[in-house]
Amino acid sequence: MELREFQKRAIRQVEAYLAEVKKQEKKAGQRHASLLAWDELKIKDFSGQKLRYHSKENPLEKDVPNFVLKVPTGGGKTILAVNTIGAINRVYKQRRTGLVLWVVPTDEIFKQTVRSLKNRNHAYRQHLDVASGGRTIVREKYKSRIDRFSPAEVGENLVVYVMMLQAAAANDIAQKERKIFEDSGGFEAFFPTEDRYDEHRALLQKFPNLNCFEEGGHRVAKTSLANTIRIFEPTVILDESQKAYTELGKKTILGFNPSIIVELSATPPQGSNPLVQITGKELNDEEMIKLDLHVHRYQGGGWHTVLKESVEKRHELEKAAKKHEKDTGVHIRPILLIQAERVGKDQRGSGHIHGDEVKEALIRMGVHESEIAIKTSEKDELKQYEAIGGLMARACEVRYIITKHALQEGWDCPFAYTLTVLARSTAHNALKQLVGRVLRQPYAKKTGVAALDESYVYVYHDNSREVLEAISDSFKNEGLVDIAGRVRIDDPETGGRASVRSYPIQKQFARTAKVMMLPFFFSKEGSKWRRTNYERDVLASIAWPALVKDCVIDIALQKKPMRSSSITIGISADGKDTVSTKDTNALAGAVETQCTPVMMADALRDAIPNPWLAYEIAEREWKKLESRFDAKTVGANTDFILEELRKKAGKLLEVYARKVFERKVELGRIGLIVAQKDGWKFPETIDVPVRGNTEYQLSLFERIPNTDLNGLEFRVAEFLDEQERLYFWYRNMARKDYAIQGWRRERIFADFIFTLKEGKAPGKVYVLETKGEHLAGNLDTVYKKDVLDLCTKYAKKASKTKLKAVVGAKSIEYELVPQDTWRTRLTEIFA
């Protein structure tokens, strides 16, 4: 699984902070290193305000670097977490072994996390294996079961221990009853024998917060899981951290003597440190969530009407999904979530809408019983599908899920498209807590079918304002407050839209905009032209044998292996210390190589789509490394080797793909042209939230949502709207509007399209991409500039032939302007 651009940015930010913490520890000592690093990097929020750092100290009186990855629903918090573990081991701890304590808040999240981390074929586990050099062990504490691990295992591997917060959160009295704090068989090897009171005394001097019992007037450390975790001073991953910000929760987490705490949250609480802040707009731009969200509100009548309407919507979505699967091979089975008022077997007949009644109503509507599942705390009919791959497996028949509260926390199925809330009395809470379950986009990639790229809510409620408030609260809970304007309330009885207004093109621009068409790159196939396709026209034409031959890494490896340590308990020579560390290799003898051809081939999968070719490269380069270096050295440098191989393949793919693309353009097999049947036109209307928009005079549409513009884009829009020589401008939306296919898979969505005025008519059209200061000069920016320059070059050539580059204007030009020069360049254009 390749990280998205915003995820890569997040990991770079984490690495920069960890490197600065390490630097401050060497410079000023450990006591305040995390605070000094935060201040040095000047961490800011979305508005540019500097964020205050909240220091934490564990019971050992050590500074604990702690930060939040603020990730909205659907943003990939787990993939970010496993990559953050890799960054911590690589940059901060500088070893691959040790203990990670992964704390989750709910049973559902626990099961999902453990299942994915234990599955060696899952992307999460694969990223962990890269971080550990293929030496990952996953253990769990679930209910009364406690998985054990040995000193050798934690000394030679990365041990990830998953538990629920409730299993650990306890006050001093309750700790006596919790299994995690009890003496446990299997952990004795980490502690002195019970009769060595001197060793226990030394151990407790180093770790004074260990749970103990009294024996013969001496304090003896318990051989418990909690104590074992404490002596390893683990990295802590705290999922849904806002749930742990009670006094007891914070005390519990710090009580494990963490060396670093990484929090995952869509809504970071007061007193936390949001180092990484990901917006809903970034998720939507990366095609990871289903927007717009359409809310249908019903008054009067009965709940059966609401249910029938939502069932018909699901049928409509399934038809679209089947056609999409026929065209692309991508399987989607839209699921309808239904919230009933009661689900218990003893609660039927109480005057409330019961889950069994809903199921019977669905069957009367023609739904087959095998397509219906009930999910409650007592009855979980979804569990039976885990063996075949869960709800997204082709063999699964489930299309309707009836619940009350069981899907509120941690439940994840991107096939869930529609939510139906039947209970008036609890509608507000249901909307607030369940809307996030229908927002994830299947496979994190838009289908291009409008109905399958959006989500739907049907609610039986009298008050539009309360519905809007509930949806707004939901978006806040999911970390999506910046795109709350993408909610549409469709009221069947009044035809009103409470949150969104549709705006047509302004009258003075309507005629021009209607006929204007912009070009795409088209590929010639026989005598016909079709849109250029990356896989079909670029990847398929690459000289793969030559690329494989060129994909060579000539690197020097550090002879000294990366430090990894094992902790054993005993008395040091001076009698004061109980902890001694030894190199893992010294403990385990010769360690088998941790870097394998399979791992290397896996690192190539984003650049080399053919797994056989990827393995050919990997095996060849692995053999070369094995012939030059010993197995220990190769294994110790796994991260470096994989990164160098990945970079080399990526650079070669860029070079070869560009050659293919530019050669086809030169030969006339790819052309930048307008096709009447397949050209791009401006939309006739746009939906704008009633609140949170800005009015413009020369925009193609009178109002633009504020969420559609970042700081730089807003300044450019204001500048354009003031120009006398401007005819009109249009905010081009990512993943939705005009895009250029270059020699990379990702299309380029420019930020603005504007037209100069010649007399009273439109003149030259400009397609404008802006880049912030922090992006100027990076590889993505350079690529976009090269593609846009190529577009301008061939647009000029096309204007002299019968293949027009633009319809409805004289000519077209493509520009990329960085933040530091945009005003100068635009001033030149309008001069």
Residue, then its C-alpha position, 0 to 999 in steps of 0.5 A: m500500500e503506497l502512502r498518499e501524499f498527505q500521509k507522506r507529508a505527515i511521516r516527514q513531519v514526524e521524522a523532523y520532530l523526532a530528529e530535533v528531539k534527539k538533537q535537543e537530548k544531546k544538546a540540553g539533556q533529556r529533561h525538556a528535549s521534547l518541548l525544546a524541539w517543538d519550539e524549535l520547529k515552531i509547530k502551528d495549527f491550520s490558521g498559522q497560530k503557534l501551538r503550545y506544547h504540553s509536556k508529560e513526564n513518566p513516573l521515572e521522572k523522564d521527559v516523554p515526547n508525545f504528539v497527536l496524529k490528527v486524522p479524520t475518519g477514513g484518513g488511514k490512521t493505522i497505516l500512519a501509526v505503523n509508519t510512525i513506529g518505523a520512524i521512531n525506531r529509525v530516527y529516535k531509538q535507532r534500533r528495530t527491536g523492543l516493545v510497542l504497547w498499542v492501546v485501543p478503546t473498544d472491542e471492535i477496534f481491538k479485533q480489527t487492529v489485531r487481525s490486520l497486524k497479525n496478517r502477514n499479507h496485510a499492508y499494516r503488517q508489511h509496513l511493520d515488517v519493514a520497520s523490524g527487518g521482518r522480525t515482528i511479533v504481535r501479542e494481545k491481552y484480551k479479556s482474561r487471556i494474556d499472551r506471553f513473550s520471552p526476553a529473547e523475543v523482545g530482545e531480537n524482535l519488535v514486539v507489538y502488544v495490543m490491549m484495550l484501555q479498559a484492561a489497563a485503566a484502574n485506580d490503586i484499589a482496582q489494580k488488585e483485581r485486574k489480571i494485567f497487574e497480577d503475578s502471571g506465569g510466563f514473565e518470571a524470566f524478567f524478574p529476580t527470584e522471589d528470595r533475592y530481596d537485594e535484587h528486588r530492592a535494586l529493581l525498585q530503585k530504578f522502577p519505583n512504580l512497579n506493583c509489589f507484595e510484602e514478604g518477610g518485611h521486604r517488597v517484592a516486585k510482582t511478575s505481572l504483565a504490567n510490570t514487564i511492560r514498565i521495565f521496557e519503557p515502551t513506545v505507546i500507540l494510543d488509539e482514539s486518544q480523546k477517550a483516554y484524557t480522563e485523570l485515570g486514563k492519563k495516569t494509566i498510560l504514563g504509569f507504563n513508563p512510556s519512552i514516547i507516546v503517539e496519539l491517534s485522534a480525529t478530535p484531539p482533546q485539550g492538553s494534547n499536541p497535534l503535530v500532524q493535522i490532516t484535513g477533510k479536504e485532503l482526504n476528499d482530494e485523495e479520493m478517500i471519502k464519499l462526498d457529497l453527503h445527501v440527507h433525506r428528511y421525512q415528516g409525517g407518515g410512518w417509518h415504513t415509508v422511510l425504510k422503503e425509500s432507502v431500500e429503493k436507493r440501495h437498489e439504484l446504487e447496486k445497479a450502478a455498482k454492477k455496471h461499474e463492475k462489468d466495465t472495470g472488474v471492481h466489485i462493490r456491493p452497496i450496504l444499507l445500515i439501519q438504526a432501530e430503536r430496540v434490538g433486545k429479544d425482550q423489548r419487542g412490543s414496547g411501542h418502539i421500532h424493533g430490529d425484528e420488525v425492520k427485518e420482517a418489513l425488509i423481507r416483505m419488500g422482497v429482500h432475501e433473508s440471507e442479505i440481512a444481518i443483525k449486529t448488536s452487543e448480544k447478537d453479531e451475525l456479521k462475525q460468521y463472514e470473517a472466515i471468508g474475508g468479511l463484508m467486502a468479500r465477493a462471497c458475502e451476501v449482506r446488503y442490509i445491517i440492522t443495529k442500534h449502537a453496535l456500529q458507532e465505534g471502530w466499525d469499518c466497511p467502505f461498502a456502507y453507502t446509506l444510513t437510515v435512522l428510523a427513531r425520532s427520539t434518538a435521531h440526533n445521537a444516531l446521526k451524530q455517531l453513525v454518519g461516519r460509518v458511510l463516508r469511507q470510499p471503497y478501495a480509497k479511490k473514486t469510481g467516476v460514477a457520481a452515485l457511487d462516489e457519494s453517501y446517503v442518509y435517510v432520517y425520520h425527523d421533524n426539524s431540519r435545523e436539528v438534523l443539520e446540527a446533528i450532522s455538523d456534530s458528526f463531522k466534528n467528531e470525525g475530524l471533518v469540520d472543514i468540509a461540513g459544507r458538503v452536506r445536502i439536505d433534500d426535503p421531499e415534502t418541501g423540495g427545500r435544501a437547508s444547507v446547500r444552495s445551487y448556483p448557475i453560471q452568472k448570466q454575463f458568462a453563460r453563453t461563452a461558458k456553454v460553448m467553451m471546451l478545453p483539451f485533453f491528451f488523446s491517443k490515436e488508435g487506428s483511425k480513432w482518438r480516445r482519451t490517453n490512459y496511463e496503464r494502456d498508453v504509458l506503462a504498457s509501452i515502457a521498455w521493461p527489460a531495459l528498465v530492469k537492467d538499469c535498476v541497479i543499486d550501488i551502495a555501501l553498507q555500514k559494517k556495524p549493525m544497527r544497535s538492538s538490545s535485550i534487557t535482563i534483570g540482575i545486579s550491576a558491578d557497583g550494586k546500584d543498577t539492576v538493568s544491563t543491556k547486551d547486543t542482540n547478536a551477542l545473545a542470539g549468536a549469528v542472526e539470519t539475514q533479515c533482508t530477503p528478495v521477497m521484501m525487496a520485491d515488495a518495496l518495488r511494487d509501486a514502481i514495477p507493476n509486474p511482480w515477476l520483474a520486481y522479483e527479478i530485480a530484487e533477487r539480482e540485487w540481493k545476491k550482489l549485496e550478499s556477495r559483498f557483505d555478511a548477512k548481519t550487515v545486510g540485515a542491519n541495513t534493511d531500511f536503507i536498502l529498501e529505501e534506496l531500491r525504491k528510490k532508484a526504481g521510482k526515478l527510472l520509472e519516471v524517466y522511462a515513462r516520460k520518454v514513452f509519453e514525449r515520443k508518442v507526442e512527437l510522433g503524433r500518436i498522442g495529441l492535445i486536442v478537443a474532441q466534441k464528444d469527449g471534451w471538457k466543459f464547465p459545470e452548469t451549476i455548483d452547490v454552495p453551502v448557505r454559510g461559509n462562502t464568498e461572493y465574487q464579481l468575475s467568478l464564473f459562479e457568483r459564490i464559492p465555498n470557503t472550504d474550496l480555497n486554501g490561503l494562497e488560493f484565496r489570495v489568487a482568487e481575490f487578485l483575479d477578481e480585481q483585474e480589468r482585463l479578466y473575462f471570468w475565472y473558475r475555481n477548478m476542483a481536484r478529482k472532479d473538474y478539468a485534469i491533464q493526464g501526464w506520464r504519471r498515474e495521477r492526473i494534474f488538477a490545476d487550481f484555476i482556469f481564467t480567460l483574458k478579455e479582448g474587447k467584449a469577447p474572451g481571448k486567451v485561456y490560462v490554466l493555472e496551478t499554484k504551489g505553496e512555498h514549502l512545495a516549491g522545487n520538490l519533485d511533484t512541482v517539477y513534474k507538474k511544471d514540465v507537463l504544463d509546459l509541454c501542454t503549452k508547447y503543443a497547444k501552440k502547435a495545434s492552433k496551426t492545425k485542424l486539431k484545435a486545442v481550445v474551443g470558444a477562445k483564441s488560444i490556451e496556455y498552462e502555467l505553474v506559479p510558486q507562492d513567492t512569484w505568483r503575483t509578479r507573474l500574474t501582473e505580467i499576464f494582465a499588463 
